[in-house]
């Protein structure tokens, strides 16, 4: 029996979501604007994957109430699709704010002041 056969898929997905969340939080705590934007984006991806996984993956199930015994819930997919569109718009807005802050303050540090060298 190999080690991969004893690890469940749920554990692998949960570990992956945890790593993406940890990387997003780490990047959000950086002092420059670009890593903060990347951290926010990664955190948004982690939340989207989490919501999608909570809806389960049904094979051969009807998406709406129908003739079958098992029905899949279409709500998580709709929520994730909406969150992706909103996430793209928010990321574009935050990038524009970071560029404006860089142009006005002359630095890309999040508080507008360069740390003492």
Residue frames as qw, qx, qy, qz and C-alpha x, y, z in Angstrom:
[[0.000, 0.891, 0.454, 0.000, 0.00, 0.00, 0.00],
 [0.442, 0.355, -0.015, 0.824, 1.51, 3.31, -1.06],
 [0.159, -0.323, -0.422, 0.832, 1.38, 6.50, 0.94],
 [0.218, 0.024, -0.264, -0.939, -0.82, 8.22, -1.65],
 [0.452, -0.309, -0.745, -0.382, -3.54, 5.61, -1.38],
 [0.398, -0.451, -0.685, 0.411, -3.87, 6.24, 2.37],
 [0.041, -0.276, -0.138, 0.950, -4.27, 10.03, 1.93],
 [0.319, 0.645, 0.687, -0.100, -7.81, 11.06, 1.15],
 [0.298, 0.518, 0.370, 0.711, -8.73, 13.51, -1.56],
 [0.286, -0.894, -0.292, -0.181, -10.49, 15.66, 1.02],
 [0.634, -0.625, 0.047, 0.453, -7.25, 15.99, 2.97],
 [0.543, 0.075, 0.348, 0.761, -5.34, 16.98, -0.17],
 [0.066, 0.718, 0.397, 0.568, -7.92, 19.60, -1.14],
 [0.458, -0.868, -0.190, 0.023, -8.06, 20.99, 2.41],
 [0.663, -0.409, 0.156, 0.607, -4.25, 21.14, 2.53],
 [0.409, 0.344, 0.394, 0.748, -4.16, 22.92, -0.83],
 [0.142, -0.850, -0.333, -0.383, -6.72, 25.48, 0.30],
 [0.611, -0.742, -0.076, 0.265, -4.74, 25.97, 3.51],
 [0.627, -0.144, 0.245, 0.725, -1.50, 26.58, 1.60],
 [0.218, 0.566, 0.387, 0.694, -3.10, 29.07, -0.77],
 [0.356, -0.880, -0.267, -0.168, -4.66, 30.88, 2.21],
 [0.676, -0.577, 0.034, 0.458, -1.34, 30.94, 4.08],
 [0.521, 0.120, 0.312, 0.786, 0.50, 32.30, 1.03],
 [0.011, 0.744, 0.391, 0.542, -2.19, 34.96, 0.57],
 [0.492, -0.854, -0.160, 0.050, -1.96, 36.10, 4.19],
 [0.690, -0.331, 0.150, 0.626, 1.85, 36.14, 4.02],
 [0.378, 0.344, 0.355, 0.783, 1.78, 38.31, 0.90],
 [0.170, -0.846, -0.354, -0.360, -0.83, 40.65, 2.40],
 [0.590, -0.762, -0.072, 0.256, 1.51, 41.32, 5.33],
 [0.660, 0.120, 0.150, 0.726, 4.32, 42.51, 3.06],
 [0.174, -0.628, -0.163, 0.741, 5.24, 46.19, 2.91],
 [0.017, -0.197, 0.495, 0.846, 4.86, 46.78, -0.83],
 [0.588, 0.277, 0.153, -0.745, 1.65, 47.27, -2.76],
 [0.594, 0.302, -0.616, -0.420, 2.13, 44.61, -5.46],
 [0.253, 0.042, -0.948, 0.188, 2.54, 41.69, -3.00],
 [0.301, 0.197, 0.582, -0.729, -0.50, 42.96, -1.09],
 [0.629, 0.326, -0.178, -0.684, -2.57, 42.87, -4.30],
 [0.516, 0.225, -0.810, -0.164, -1.31, 39.36, -5.06],
 [0.022, -0.005, -0.873, 0.488, -2.13, 38.29, -1.50],
 [0.492, 0.254, 0.319, -0.769, -5.68, 39.60, -1.80],
 [0.646, 0.325, -0.463, -0.513, -6.07, 37.76, -5.10],
 [0.366, 0.159, -0.912, 0.091, -4.76, 34.49, -3.65],
 [0.189, 0.103, 0.732, -0.647, -7.06, 34.83, -0.66],
 [0.609, 0.301, 0.015, -0.734, -9.99, 35.35, -3.03],
 [0.586, 0.276, -0.706, -0.287, -9.02, 32.21, -4.97],
 [0.133, 0.072, -0.920, 0.361, -8.83, 30.22, -1.74],
 [0.408, 0.211, 0.499, -0.735, -12.32, 31.34, -0.73],
 [0.650, 0.334, -0.299, -0.614, -13.68, 30.50, -4.19],
 [0.469, 0.204, -0.858, -0.056, -12.21, 26.99, -4.07],
 [0.074, 0.022, 0.818, -0.570, -13.54, 26.54, -0.53],
 [0.558, 0.269, 0.236, -0.749, -17.08, 27.52, -1.57],
 [0.642, 0.335, -0.526, -0.446, -16.88, 25.29, -4.65],
 [0.318, 0.165, -0.921, 0.155, -15.68, 22.29, -2.65],
 [0.286, 0.061, 0.665, -0.687, -18.42, 22.74, -0.06],
 [0.670, 0.271, -0.043, -0.689, -20.99, 22.12, -2.82],
 [0.702, -0.096, 0.706, 0.026, -19.59, 18.61, -3.47],
 [0.244, 0.375, -0.659, -0.605, -18.95, 17.08, -6.86],
 [0.730, 0.184, 0.541, -0.374, -21.93, 15.05, -7.98],
 [0.014, -0.245, 0.813, 0.528, -21.62, 12.60, -10.83],
 [0.152, -0.258, -0.865, -0.402, -24.71, 11.96, -12.92],
 [0.030, -0.542, -0.668, 0.509, -27.01, 14.04, -10.71],
 [0.163, 0.764, 0.476, 0.403, -29.64, 16.43, -11.98],
 [0.272, 0.150, -0.220, 0.925, -28.73, 20.10, -11.36],
 [0.420, -0.168, 0.083, -0.888, -32.37, 21.04, -10.77],
 [0.559, 0.038, 0.715, -0.418, -35.16, 18.99, -9.27],
 [0.510, 0.316, -0.562, -0.569, -36.01, 16.39, -11.84],
 [0.900, -0.035, -0.301, -0.313, -36.66, 12.71, -12.32],
 [0.596, 0.280, -0.671, 0.341, -33.47, 11.48, -10.63],
 [0.689, -0.575, -0.423, 0.126, -33.19, 10.47, -7.01],
 [0.561, -0.443, -0.076, 0.695, -30.11, 12.60, -6.35],
 [0.277, 0.912, 0.192, 0.232, -30.04, 16.30, -7.13],
 [0.594, 0.027, -0.133, 0.793, -26.90, 18.44, -7.24],
 [0.138, -0.852, -0.303, 0.403, -26.96, 21.89, -5.67],
 [0.550, 0.582, 0.201, 0.564, -26.21, 24.56, -8.33],
 [0.230, -0.967, -0.098, -0.038, -25.86, 27.37, -5.76],
 [0.617, -0.581, 0.260, 0.463, -22.10, 26.94, -5.00],
 [0.566, 0.214, 0.467, 0.645, -21.23, 27.09, -8.71],
 [0.108, 0.847, 0.349, 0.386, -23.32, 30.23, -9.16],
 [0.437, -0.886, 0.003, 0.156, -21.73, 31.85, -6.10],
 [0.654, -0.333, 0.363, 0.574, -18.20, 31.06, -7.31],
 [0.450, 0.487, 0.461, 0.589, -18.92, 32.35, -10.81],
 [0.087, -0.943, -0.217, -0.237, -20.24, 35.61, -9.38],
 [0.581, -0.749, 0.137, 0.287, -17.29, 35.85, -6.98],
 [0.677, 0.021, 0.374, 0.633, -14.81, 35.40, -9.84],
 [0.259, 0.715, 0.346, 0.549, -16.33, 38.31, -11.76],
 [0.330, -0.934, -0.073, -0.113, -16.42, 40.53, -8.68],
 [0.743, -0.480, 0.200, 0.421, -12.85, 39.48, -7.81],
 [0.588, 0.305, 0.324, 0.675, -11.54, 40.55, -11.22],
 [0.023, 0.853, 0.230, 0.467, -13.22, 43.94, -10.90],
 [0.557, -0.829, 0.019, 0.049, -11.94, 44.43, -7.36],
 [0.770, -0.213, 0.236, 0.553, -8.40, 43.41, -8.34],
 [0.424, 0.543, 0.288, 0.665, -8.42, 45.92, -11.19],
 [0.218, -0.911, -0.142, -0.319, -9.63, 48.65, -8.84],
 [0.699, -0.668, 0.108, 0.232, -6.98, 47.86, -6.20],
 [0.707, 0.082, 0.264, 0.651, -4.24, 47.85, -8.85],
 [0.194, 0.746, 0.233, 0.593, -5.42, 51.26, -10.01],
 [0.464, -0.879, -0.034, -0.106, -5.35, 52.53, -6.42],
 [0.787, -0.391, 0.184, 0.441, -1.81, 51.18, -5.98],
 [0.559, 0.367, 0.277, 0.690, -0.66, 52.86, -9.20],
 [0.065, -0.872, -0.181, -0.450, -2.24, 56.15, -8.13],
 [0.644, -0.756, 0.045, 0.106, -0.60, 55.92, -4.72],
 [0.768, -0.089, 0.235, 0.590, 2.77, 55.21, -6.38],
 [0.363, 0.609, 0.262, 0.655, 2.36, 58.22, -8.67],
 [0.237, -0.891, -0.109, -0.370, 1.42, 60.61, -5.85],
 [0.658, -0.732, 0.172, 0.044, 3.81, 59.46, -3.12],
 [0.332, 0.758, -0.561, -0.016, 6.76, 58.31, -5.24],
 [0.094, -0.334, 0.921, -0.178, 6.98, 54.95, -3.46],
 [0.652, -0.122, -0.598, -0.449, 5.10, 51.67, -3.61],
 [0.169, -0.008, -0.832, 0.528, 5.25, 51.10, 0.14],
 [0.225, -0.577, -0.760, -0.198, 1.79, 50.60, 1.59],
 [0.290, -0.765, -0.402, 0.411, 2.03, 53.41, 4.13],
 [0.333, 0.916, 0.117, 0.188, 3.55, 55.86, 1.63],
 [0.175, -0.886, 0.429, -0.030, 6.93, 56.14, 3.38],
 [0.744, 0.365, -0.539, 0.149, 10.09, 54.21, 2.62],
 [0.808, -0.565, -0.095, 0.138, 11.54, 52.40, 5.62],
 [0.124, -0.899, 0.414, 0.077, 14.86, 53.77, 6.87],
 [0.856, 0.383, -0.337, 0.086, 17.76, 52.04, 5.18]]
